Amino acid sequence: MSKEEILKNIFLSVFIVTAVAHIVLFVSNPYGIQMNVYFAQLGDMFADFFNIVRYSADKNPYYLTEVGDMTRNYLPICYLMVYPFSRLSDCYKGDLTACWNTHIAMLSAFYFLALSVLFLFVSIYFLAKKFNVKIRYWIIPVFSGMMFFSVERANLIIIVVAMICMFVAFYDSEVKWQRYMAAFMLAFAAAIKVYPVVFGILLIRDRRWREIAISAVTCLALVFLPFFFFEGGIGRLSQLFLDVNVSSAAYGSPQNPTIRFGMGYILYQLLAEGHSAEKVLAFSNLADTCVHIAAAICFLVAVFIKDKRVSFALIVYGLIFIPDNSQIYGALYLMPLYIILMADIDEYIKPVQALMLTYFLLIWTPLQRSE
């Protein structure tokens, strides 16, 4: 057994120990610190799914309002995807409490999640097969804390990450239909969450112009055509922009007391006590600006750097810190990078392999270590 294989097995063993410790501690005290792996300690369960189903129920997700609605900031394809669920029960015309108290609504959330997770399993399988990563390694992120968090939210990011994995697995395939399928997956992911469009850098660096054209046209169609299914049609585009702006201002503030990515948010939480709010906020906003500049540099370098693995890493790390209002589930974008890095390690990566595995262990383990 090689040194690399031994190191990976140590990583696997430690993850299993921490995961088992999480389960034991959770069972012994269900309302203790281990509950923190879930948003608001399950106080807002499946809300990301229920909200978009509720808003699609009357086919008017972008109802007109001058002040905007920060919760209705999804592109129309998201509402169209879940619209069939809204036909199952009248509870979707009510509030979240009505959904939580209705069996058919909870069952629909379960089916949605089951299909989403199954799709993710399949996509990771194909990606792991491409890079010859053994199942005992690629199964780890599926049982990670951020995966549990994403499932509890029932967020569309599970589907988006699955599409990204499918894209990375097949975008450079020698089989034409697989490359076109990958281009479609990229387009669909970008139409749902927008930010995955940066993975198109992989197509640019390989000069795959036909796939770029297919992906661009498909993405534009998926972004704009669903507007016509809902009330107001394309005329509601301005309302969507208003809602997104309101959402970014509300959720993207470093002062927002929820678990989110972003250097500004982290610094605000660290410095909030003992300093004036104005100075802390100004410093946090400056940190956010620096991170965005760094992300732009990552994307630019990713286009020209020779090694595809490094290019992909730059894309992912640039991506996860850009969205101001991304919650902890944004770290799921690391999943395809983890699979790629668990392949045979190149010579120049070996010196930092232990550091990389330690990083992913801290990211993936569901064990909660502080209040």
C-alpha positions as a Python dict, from the first residue, in 0.01 Angstrom:
ca = {
    (1, 'M'): (0, 0, 0),
    (2, 'S'): (141, 339, -102),
    (3, 'K'): (191, 629, 138),
    (4, 'E'): (-89, 817, -41),
    (5, 'E'): (-328, 526, 12),
    (6, 'I'): (-236, 502, 380),
    (7, 'L'): (-297, 876, 423),
    (8, 'K'): (-636, 849, 253),
    (9, 'N'): (-735, 556, 474),
    (10, 'I'): (-636, 753, 785),
    (11, 'F'): (-856, 1037, 657),
    (12, 'L'): (-1142, 791, 603),
    (13, 'S'): (-1101, 637, 948),
    (14, 'V'): (-1096, 974, 1126),
    (15, 'F'): (-1405, 1086, 935),
    (16, 'I'): (-1591, 769, 1036),
    (17, 'V'): (-1492, 821, 1401),
    (18, 'T'): (-1611, 1183, 1400),
    (19, 'A'): (-1933, 1091, 1219),
    (20, 'V'): (-2008, 813, 1467),
    (21, 'A'): (-1928, 1051, 1753),
    (22, 'H'): (-2178, 1297, 1607),
    (23, 'I'): (-2449, 1030, 1594),
    (24, 'V'): (-2380, 904, 1948),
    (25, 'L'): (-2380, 1256, 2093),
    (26, 'F'): (-2693, 1346, 1895),
    (27, 'V'): (-2882, 1039, 2019),
    (28, 'S'): (-2772, 1098, 2379),
    (29, 'N'): (-2882, 1463, 2367),
    (30, 'P'): (-3105, 1540, 2065),
    (31, 'Y'): (-3139, 1905, 2164),
    (32, 'G'): (-2772, 1965, 2236),
    (33, 'I'): (-2487, 2107, 2033),
    (34, 'Q'): (-2505, 1837, 1762),
    (35, 'M'): (-2840, 1978, 1652),
    (36, 'N'): (-2645, 2277, 1519),
    (37, 'V'): (-2566, 2081, 1204),
    (38, 'Y'): (-2918, 2181, 1094),
    (39, 'F'): (-3039, 2532, 1021),
    (40, 'A'): (-3211, 2691, 1323),
    (41, 'Q'): (-3203, 2347, 1489),
    (42, 'L'): (-3482, 2219, 1260),
    (43, 'G'): (-3695, 2522, 1338),
    (44, 'D'): (-3742, 2602, 968),
    (45, 'M'): (-3745, 2255, 815),
    (46, 'F'): (-3767, 2216, 435),
    (47, 'A'): (-3840, 2588, 404),
    (48, 'D'): (-3638, 2637, 84),
    (49, 'F'): (-3853, 2377, -92),
    (50, 'F'): (-4185, 2474, 62),
    (51, 'N'): (-4140, 2844, -11),
    (52, 'I'): (-4078, 2807, -384),
    (53, 'V'): (-4368, 2562, -410),
    (54, 'R'): (-4594, 2805, -223),
    (55, 'Y'): (-4492, 3098, -443),
    (56, 'S'): (-4555, 2896, -759),
    (57, 'A'): (-4897, 2772, -647),
    (58, 'D'): (-5092, 3071, -780),
    (59, 'K'): (-4861, 3104, -1084),
    (60, 'N'): (-4764, 3451, -960),
    (61, 'P'): (-4422, 3415, -791),
    (62, 'Y'): (-4325, 3773, -875),
    (63, 'Y'): (-4631, 3956, -752),
    (64, 'L'): (-4590, 4331, -798),
    (65, 'T'): (-4464, 4528, -499),
    (66, 'E'): (-4274, 4854, -491),
    (67, 'V'): (-4047, 4755, -202),
    (68, 'G'): (-3961, 4409, -335),
    (69, 'D'): (-3980, 4072, -162),
    (70, 'M'): (-3645, 3930, -51),
    (71, 'T'): (-3781, 3574, -34),
    (72, 'R'): (-3895, 3564, -401),
    (73, 'N'): (-3554, 3593, -558),
    (74, 'Y'): (-3537, 3268, -758),
    (75, 'L'): (-3529, 3251, -1136),
    (76, 'P'): (-3856, 3124, -1288),
    (77, 'I'): (-3718, 2782, -1385),
    (78, 'C'): (-3697, 2704, -1011),
    (79, 'Y'): (-4068, 2774, -962),
    (80, 'L'): (-4156, 2583, -1276),
    (81, 'M'): (-3960, 2276, -1160),
    (82, 'V'): (-4161, 2244, -839),
    (83, 'Y'): (-4496, 2372, -970),
    (84, 'P'): (-4640, 2017, -1007),
    (85, 'F'): (-4601, 1969, -631),
    (86, 'S'): (-4825, 2271, -570),
    (87, 'R'): (-5111, 2083, -736),
    (88, 'L'): (-5102, 1812, -470),
    (89, 'S'): (-5247, 2011, -182),
    (90, 'D'): (-5422, 2338, -100),
    (91, 'C'): (-5185, 2382, 194),
    (92, 'Y'): (-4937, 2547, -43),
    (93, 'K'): (-5170, 2844, -62),
    (94, 'G'): (-5109, 2899, 309),
    (95, 'D'): (-4797, 2955, 517),
    (96, 'L'): (-4510, 2728, 618),
    (97, 'T'): (-4697, 2604, 923),
    (98, 'A'): (-4973, 2472, 697),
    (99, 'C'): (-4712, 2280, 498),
    (100, 'W'): (-4550, 2131, 808),
    (101, 'N'): (-4891, 2016, 934),
    (102, 'T'): (-4999, 1854, 607),
    (103, 'H'): (-4894, 1497, 538),
    (104, 'I'): (-4901, 1530, 158),
    (105, 'A'): (-4672, 1833, 175),
    (106, 'M'): (-4417, 1658, 395),
    (107, 'L'): (-4436, 1353, 169),
    (108, 'S'): (-4380, 1567, -140),
    (109, 'A'): (-4071, 1719, 25),
    (110, 'F'): (-3945, 1369, 98),
    (111, 'Y'): (-3991, 1260, -264),
    (112, 'F'): (-3823, 1574, -392),
    (113, 'L'): (-3526, 1518, -164),
    (114, 'A'): (-3506, 1148, -246),
    (115, 'L'): (-3487, 1223, -619),
    (116, 'S'): (-3236, 1504, -562),
    (117, 'V'): (-3003, 1289, -350),
    (118, 'L'): (-3036, 995, -591),
    (119, 'F'): (-2935, 1223, -877),
    (120, 'L'): (-2637, 1341, -673),
    (121, 'F'): (-2531, 981, -600),
    (122, 'V'): (-2545, 895, -969),
    (123, 'S'): (-2354, 1204, -1077),
    (124, 'I'): (-2081, 1153, -817),
    (125, 'Y'): (-2054, 791, -929),
    (126, 'F'): (-1981, 898, -1287),
    (127, 'L'): (-1734, 1164, -1173),
    (128, 'A'): (-1556, 920, -941),
    (129, 'K'): (-1547, 661, -1218),
    (130, 'K'): (-1379, 913, -1449),
    (131, 'F'): (-1102, 980, -1198),
    (132, 'N'): (-1089, 622, -1065),
    (133, 'V'): (-1180, 719, -707),
    (134, 'K'): (-1286, 429, -487),
    (135, 'I'): (-1638, 431, -345),
    (136, 'R'): (-1522, 439, 17),
    (137, 'Y'): (-1371, 780, -53),
    (138, 'W'): (-1639, 944, -265),
    (139, 'I'): (-1919, 841, -33),
    (140, 'I'): (-1780, 1064, 245),
    (141, 'P'): (-1919, 1404, 132),
    (142, 'V'): (-2264, 1250, 87),
    (143, 'F'): (-2268, 1200, 466),
    (144, 'S'): (-2108, 1534, 545),
    (145, 'G'): (-2247, 1798, 777),
    (146, 'M'): (-2314, 2036, 491),
    (147, 'M'): (-2505, 1763, 310),
    (148, 'F'): (-2724, 1716, 617),
    (149, 'F'): (-2771, 2093, 628),
    (150, 'S'): (-2870, 2103, 259),
    (151, 'V'): (-3116, 1815, 299),
    (152, 'E'): (-3277, 1987, 597),
    (153, 'R'): (-3318, 2301, 388),
    (154, 'A'): (-3438, 2094, 88),
    (155, 'N'): (-3244, 2340, -121),
    (156, 'L'): (-3205, 2317, -498),
    (157, 'I'): (-2828, 2326, -459),
    (158, 'I'): (-2828, 1945, -428),
    (159, 'I'): (-2956, 1922, -786),
    (160, 'V'): (-2721, 2198, -900),
    (161, 'V'): (-2412, 2025, -757),
    (162, 'A'): (-2525, 1700, -917),
    (163, 'M'): (-2543, 1878, -1254),
    (164, 'I'): (-2196, 2026, -1202),
    (165, 'C'): (-2058, 1679, -1126),
    (166, 'M'): (-2218, 1547, -1446),
    (167, 'F'): (-2071, 1838, -1639),
    (168, 'V'): (-1718, 1782, -1507),
    (169, 'A'): (-1749, 1408, -1570),
    (170, 'F'): (-1843, 1442, -1938),
    (171, 'Y'): (-1753, 1789, -2073),
    (172, 'D'): (-1432, 1659, -2234),
    (173, 'S'): (-1567, 1316, -2330),
    (174, 'E'): (-1475, 1168, -2667),
    (175, 'V'): (-1843, 1084, -2717),
    (176, 'K'): (-2029, 1375, -2877),
    (177, 'W'): (-2369, 1324, -2711),
    (178, 'Q'): (-2202, 1310, -2369),
    (179, 'R'): (-2032, 1646, -2430),
    (180, 'Y'): (-2365, 1797, -2537),
    (181, 'M'): (-2535, 1649, -2232),
    (182, 'A'): (-2265, 1806, -2015),
    (183, 'A'): (-2323, 2142, -2182),
    (184, 'F'): (-2694, 2110, -2106),
    (185, 'M'): (-2620, 2025, -1741),
    (186, 'L'): (-2405, 2336, -1708),
    (187, 'A'): (-2678, 2549, -1864),
    (188, 'F'): (-2945, 2406, -1633),
    (189, 'A'): (-2729, 2457, -1323),
    (190, 'A'): (-2660, 2818, -1423),
    (191, 'A'): (-3030, 2880, -1489),
    (192, 'I'): (-3110, 2767, -1134),
    (193, 'K'): (-2832, 2926, -927),
    (194, 'V'): (-2657, 3161, -1179),
    (195, 'Y'): (-2310, 3130, -1024),
    (196, 'P'): (-2231, 2785, -1173),
    (197, 'V'): (-2188, 2965, -1506),
    (198, 'V'): (-1822, 3013, -1403),
    (199, 'F'): (-1761, 2643, -1471),
    (200, 'G'): (-1789, 2742, -1836),
    (201, 'I'): (-1424, 2843, -1792),
    (202, 'L'): (-1342, 2474, -1843),
    (203, 'L'): (-1501, 2493, -2188),
    (204, 'I'): (-1325, 2820, -2269),
    (205, 'R'): (-981, 2689, -2175),
    (206, 'D'): (-1035, 2384, -2400),
    (207, 'R'): (-1176, 2604, -2679),
    (208, 'R'): (-1493, 2397, -2704),
    (209, 'W'): (-1686, 2666, -2889),
    (210, 'R'): (-1972, 2443, -3004),
    (211, 'E'): (-2044, 2328, -2649),
    (212, 'I'): (-2018, 2687, -2530),
    (213, 'A'): (-2277, 2794, -2788),
    (214, 'I'): (-2510, 2506, -2696),
    (215, 'S'): (-2478, 2582, -2326),
    (216, 'A'): (-2530, 2957, -2373),
    (217, 'V'): (-2841, 2921, -2590),
    (218, 'T'): (-2988, 2656, -2361),
    (219, 'C'): (-2922, 2867, -2052),
    (220, 'L'): (-3088, 3175, -2203),
    (221, 'A'): (-3391, 2965, -2297),
    (222, 'L'): (-3417, 2816, -1948),
    (223, 'V'): (-3384, 3162, -1791),
    (224, 'F'): (-3639, 3352, -2000),
    (225, 'L'): (-3897, 3107, -2140),
    (226, 'P'): (-4036, 3000, -1798),
    (227, 'F'): (-4143, 3360, -1737),
    (228, 'F'): (-4426, 3306, -1987),
    (229, 'F'): (-4570, 3024, -1777),
    (230, 'F'): (-4639, 3262, -1490),
    (231, 'E'): (-4858, 3568, -1451),
    (232, 'G'): (-4709, 3881, -1603),
    (233, 'G'): (-4474, 3693, -1834),
    (234, 'I'): (-4142, 3853, -1919),
    (235, 'G'): (-4278, 4180, -1783),
    (236, 'R'): (-4204, 4054, -1432),
    (237, 'L'): (-3829, 4053, -1502),
    (238, 'S'): (-3797, 4398, -1343),
    (239, 'Q'): (-3974, 4271, -1029),
    (240, 'L'): (-3726, 3982, -1010),
    (241, 'F'): (-3435, 4227, -1027),
    (242, 'L'): (-3592, 4431, -746),
    (243, 'D'): (-3644, 4120, -533),
    (244, 'V'): (-3283, 4008, -590),
    (245, 'N'): (-3151, 4351, -489),
    (246, 'V'): (-3361, 4352, -173),
    (247, 'S'): (-3252, 3997, -93),
    (248, 'S'): (-2883, 4074, -144),
    (249, 'A'): (-2906, 4379, 81),
    (250, 'A'): (-3083, 4183, 355),
    (251, 'Y'): (-2916, 3843, 347),
    (252, 'G'): (-2577, 3960, 223),
    (253, 'S'): (-2506, 4197, 510),
    (254, 'P'): (-2227, 4088, 746),
    (255, 'Q'): (-2466, 4181, 1026),
    (256, 'N'): (-2704, 3901, 927),
    (257, 'P'): (-2706, 3658, 1222),
    (258, 'T'): (-2705, 3332, 1026),
    (259, 'I'): (-2434, 3089, 920),
    (260, 'R'): (-2297, 3213, 589),
    (261, 'F'): (-1983, 3215, 383),
    (262, 'G'): (-1790, 3532, 320),
    (263, 'M'): (-1489, 3695, 478),
    (264, 'G'): (-1693, 4002, 565),
    (265, 'Y'): (-1943, 3798, 765),
    (266, 'I'): (-1666, 3606, 946),
    (267, 'L'): (-1480, 3924, 1040),
    (268, 'Y'): (-1798, 4093, 1156),
    (269, 'Q'): (-1875, 3807, 1393),
    (270, 'L'): (-1518, 3803, 1525),
    (271, 'L'): (-1489, 4179, 1578),
    (272, 'A'): (-1846, 4270, 1667),
    (273, 'E'): (-1777, 4286, 2040),
    (274, 'G'): (-1564, 4569, 2174),
    (275, 'H'): (-1558, 4780, 1859),
    (276, 'S'): (-1796, 5034, 1712),
    (277, 'A'): (-2048, 4892, 1469),
    (278, 'E'): (-1948, 5146, 1202),
    (279, 'K'): (-1580, 5048, 1206),
    (280, 'V'): (-1652, 4675, 1212),
    (281, 'L'): (-1899, 4699, 925),
    (282, 'A'): (-1663, 4913, 718),
    (283, 'F'): (-1379, 4665, 773),
    (284, 'S'): (-1610, 4375, 688),
    (285, 'N'): (-1724, 4537, 365),
    (286, 'L'): (-1361, 4602, 270),
    (287, 'A'): (-1281, 4235, 335),
    (288, 'D'): (-1572, 4131, 112),
    (289, 'T'): (-1444, 4356, -166),
    (290, 'C'): (-1096, 4205, -140),
    (291, 'V'): (-1239, 3853, -153),
    (292, 'H'): (-1437, 3938, -467),
    (293, 'I'): (-1125, 4078, -632),
    (294, 'A'): (-936, 3762, -536),
    (295, 'A'): (-1217, 3551, -684),
    (296, 'A'): (-1198, 3743, -1012),
    (297, 'I'): (-822, 3678, -1021),
    (298, 'C'): (-889, 3307, -958),
    (299, 'F'): (-1122, 3291, -1256),
    (300, 'L'): (-877, 3474, -1481),
    (301, 'V'): (-585, 3250, -1386),
    (302, 'A'): (-806, 2941, -1427),
    (303, 'V'): (-845, 3022, -1796),
    (304, 'F'): (-472, 3015, -1869),
    (305, 'I'): (-316, 2775, -1619),
    (306, 'K'): (-214, 2445, -1776),
    (307, 'D'): (-318, 2197, -1508),
    (308, 'K'): (-692, 2126, -1521),
    (309, 'R'): (-704, 2018, -1158),
    (310, 'V'): (-560, 2347, -1038),
    (311, 'S'): (-788, 2535, -1276),
    (312, 'F'): (-1092, 2360, -1132),
    (313, 'A'): (-977, 2434, -777),
    (314, 'L'): (-942, 2803, -859),
    (315, 'I'): (-1293, 2807, -1007),
    (316, 'V'): (-1448, 2639, -703),
    (317, 'Y'): (-1273, 2853, -444),
    (318, 'G'): (-1362, 3166, -637),
    (319, 'L'): (-1723, 3052, -655),
    (320, 'I'): (-1796, 2965, -294),
    (321, 'F'): (-1700, 3308, -162),
    (322, 'I'): (-1869, 3527, -425),
    (323, 'P'): (-2239, 3496, -330),
    (324, 'D'): (-2300, 3741, -45),
    (325, 'N'): (-2610, 3557, 69),
    (326, 'S'): (-2492, 3196, 35),
    (327, 'Q'): (-2554, 2987, 343),
    (328, 'I'): (-2338, 2697, 455),
    (329, 'Y'): (-2480, 2473, 183),
    (330, 'G'): (-2266, 2673, -61),
    (331, 'A'): (-1975, 2452, 44),
    (332, 'L'): (-2138, 2168, -149),
    (333, 'Y'): (-1965, 2321, -453),
    (334, 'L'): (-1648, 2171, -304),
    (335, 'M'): (-1782, 1820, -363),
    (336, 'P'): (-1660, 1771, -723),
    (337, 'L'): (-1324, 1926, -629),
    (338, 'Y'): (-1290, 1677, -345),
    (339, 'I'): (-1355, 1387, -584),
    (340, 'I'): (-1091, 1518, -826),
    (341, 'L'): (-835, 1563, -549),
    (342, 'M'): (-895, 1211, -421),
    (343, 'A'): (-769, 1073, -751),
    (344, 'D'): (-403, 981, -790),
    (345, 'I'): (-207, 1271, -645),
    (346, 'D'): (39, 1445, -875),
    (347, 'E'): (397, 1491, -757),
    (348, 'Y'): (360, 1865, -689),
    (349, 'I'): (49, 1807, -478),
    (350, 'K'): (196, 1535, -256),
    (351, 'P'): (377, 1774, -18),
    (352, 'V'): (47, 1934, 82),
    (353, 'Q'): (-172, 1623, 60),
    (354, 'A'): (-201, 1585, 439),
    (355, 'L'): (-299, 1952, 469),
    (356, 'M'): (-562, 1913, 196),
    (357, 'L'): (-715, 1605, 360),
    (358, 'T'): (-721, 1780, 699),
    (359, 'Y'): (-904, 2071, 537),
    (360, 'F'): (-1166, 1843, 384),
    (361, 'L'): (-1203, 1653, 709),
    (362, 'L'): (-1290, 1978, 888),
    (363, 'I'): (-1529, 2067, 607),
    (364, 'W'): (-1706, 1730, 579),
    (365, 'T'): (-1739, 1604, 937),
    (366, 'P'): (-2089, 1649, 1084),
    (367, 'L'): (-1942, 1663, 1436),
    (368, 'Q'): (-2028, 1998, 1589),
    (369, 'R'): (-1745, 2141, 1795),
    (370, 'S'): (-1877, 2471, 1936),
    (371, 'E'): (-2200, 2653, 2015),
}
